[in-house]
Amino acid sequence: MSKLYSGAEIVFKCLEDQEVEFIFGYPGGAVLPIYDELKNHNSIKHILARHEQGAGHAAEGYARSSGKPGVLLVTSGPGATNAVTALTDAYMDSIPLVCISGQVPTHLIGTDAFQECDTTGITRPCTKHNWLVKDIKNLEKTIHKAFEVATTGRPGPVLVDIPKDVQFQKASYTKFKKQKKPNGKVHNLFSQKDIDQLINLMSKSSKPIFYTGGGVINSGPKASELLREIVNITGFPITTTLQGLGSYPGEDNHFLGMLGMHGSYEANNAMHDCDLMINIGARFDDRITGKIDEFSPKSKKVHIDIDPSSINKNVKVDLPIIGDVAEVISSTIRTIKKVRPNFAKSNNQKISSWWEKIQKWRAVKSFDFINSTETIKPQYAVQRLYELTKNKDTYVTTEVGQHQMWAAQHYKFNKPNRWMTSGGLGTMGYGLPAAIGVQIAHPKKLVVDIAGEASVLMTMQEMSTAVQYSLPIKIFILNNEYMGMVRQWQELLHDKNYSESYTAALPDFVKLAEAYGCVGIRAEKPEELDDKIIEMINTDRPVIFDCLVDKQENCFPMIPSGKPHNEMLLGPNDQKAKKITGKGKTLV
Amino acid sequence: MSKSKSAYSTPGKVGKFDTHIIVVWVDNEAGVLARVVGLFSGRGYNIESLAVAEIDQKLSISRITIVTTGTPQVIEQIKLQLKKLVPVHKVADFKREDKKVIFKEMALFKVVGNNLKRDKAIKACKKYKAVILDKTNKSCVIQITALRREIDLTVKNLKKYGLVSVSRTGAVAMTRGSEIFK
């Protein structure tokens, strides 16, 4: 008879066979047997967060920067509900997470027991799939299946809910061999005919554009290399979504910058005027398309995506190609090389007037801003941060708001997996815990959270986690005392009625840093910024950097809601928005 | 500019709505119906009727038949989203006008009244394979199987004959001929 293991032991045996190195979590009554077992498994390190949401975002940061699934361990009831924001965030941005939650014993389920909640019911719409394991015999196969579902096809979060009595019950365990290429539900559904059709469209086009997204990052580093190759072969311009930043070098001449609501003038105009749009791993999100009816009216649209339900969801496309991005690009490159070896040469002339047009849009310099010698402009702060960290293979996370958009506009990425931001759900408080997860995955690298003071306060408690594990993350706060993006919308769309967007009693972030046992640095004037940033980089401990920036700065360019791509608002030179004075801002 | 006060885009043009019957084969496991129904409510799709039961005890497969309305784009999304659910095996989609498919609903009517009224009620149901399931000297329970609109009509008709209670199933569907949906 084979050896019997407790449910808690089986959980760890599964994690070991899945080659899990880190779990992010928070203990509680219903997961105590699993926590009790932790000591017997040296290959797995537990990172204790201060809130389950923080643990979830840390697991996301770990997953996004490493390409491995993030593992989250929480207790029943509030533990599970606190994890819901992180699970939803991971669902929207297609991040593989495996959440293991404790549940009250099976005989108490449905009795409104202490710390009971319908975890699988609550998380059903925010996971790819979830399971309540009521029988110990199903535990092993359920956990392995959970990893498979999370990591195959379009990745996403899953949850396994394990009642406390199941954690004590015993069953046998057979060693699991992790397959190199797990055969998930989604296969490559494209054929050579699709590729031929794509190449046919590409060779006919005189105004093409690549529009790429997070799918390229999710497909693995090889996809980013292939993307560079295909841009190189074709000479087509490329723009990426917020999530796609890093899949193509940010300083390359073919790169038009990010597109969308706060994307570059050249990227958005090129999207509007193109005759061929090749969407690779992006999903025609509303922040990208603007007004759907007037979205890129003259183009043929190709959509390459691993998720069949992404096709024709928001925008009708002419050629859908369903498959893994890396494999689609690689067979496209193979075919081009075979049937049109001098594609680039023959094509250069055809698209040269298109490039001329793009250069004209580029000359508008839509990311420009009016710098100041008095106050630090937030864009200037991001630019200086970039210049001073660009040679360091830096990992950047962000919170959500104006600072996030400025970071996306002014920080240039050369490699995938270096940029972690909450795009789909737009979760304020994402960046700090995500930075913790990134630093866990890359202990020797510089990890910076470009933050806003409002967002970062939502998960500030995780500084304590960073200090506990000596994670030298840098929280670079662009502090304008406002929920900047809310304030910007109110200024532009709500007659400057700044309803509840000013935080009147902010903490002293330098003292707060000291209270957490890390380092606080403040920069108030443009001339001291560089020295302070260098001081931050050279500090081998967690840092909260309080960068006091212009309070009225707005994020431009901008496509106002419900407008097409070619009706962008440019920066302050373009419009004469009256600025409010510093006095009385608590009153407005 | 000041007209648009929403951070979200304005809705685009809405296409024509069609009625479709979606048939879903699923693993008969806890929560599977909630997953399917939750997908509809979460994404704002309609459900006009729903019928579900286990059809294979050995493999533990249930068949869910959903009548829904939507634009062609929405119907396509419904199918693709359903196929992504882990316990879903296959998804079939039929237009209501499709002649190759049989649709049937069942209804039970309780009629209370004198002999004359009850007889008239039974007569009104005759063309829908009426079966009398229960009879007293004051009442009867009639079962019919028919299409949705036929049942709607019958309900209307029976009102004057003392209809006091109606119970109906959702539609179930099957293709005609020897073919089955794979």
Interface residues (C-beta under 8 A of the other chain):
Chain A: T120 G121 R124 P125 K128 H129 L132 V149 K185 D286 T289 G290 K291 I292 D293 D307 P308 S309 I311 N312 K313 K316 W489 L492 L493 H494 D495 P560 S561 G562 K563
Chain B: M1 S2 S4 K5 S6 A7 Y8 S9 T10 G12 K13 A30 G31 A34 R35 G38 G42 Q73 E76 Q77 L80 Q81 K83 K84 L85 V86
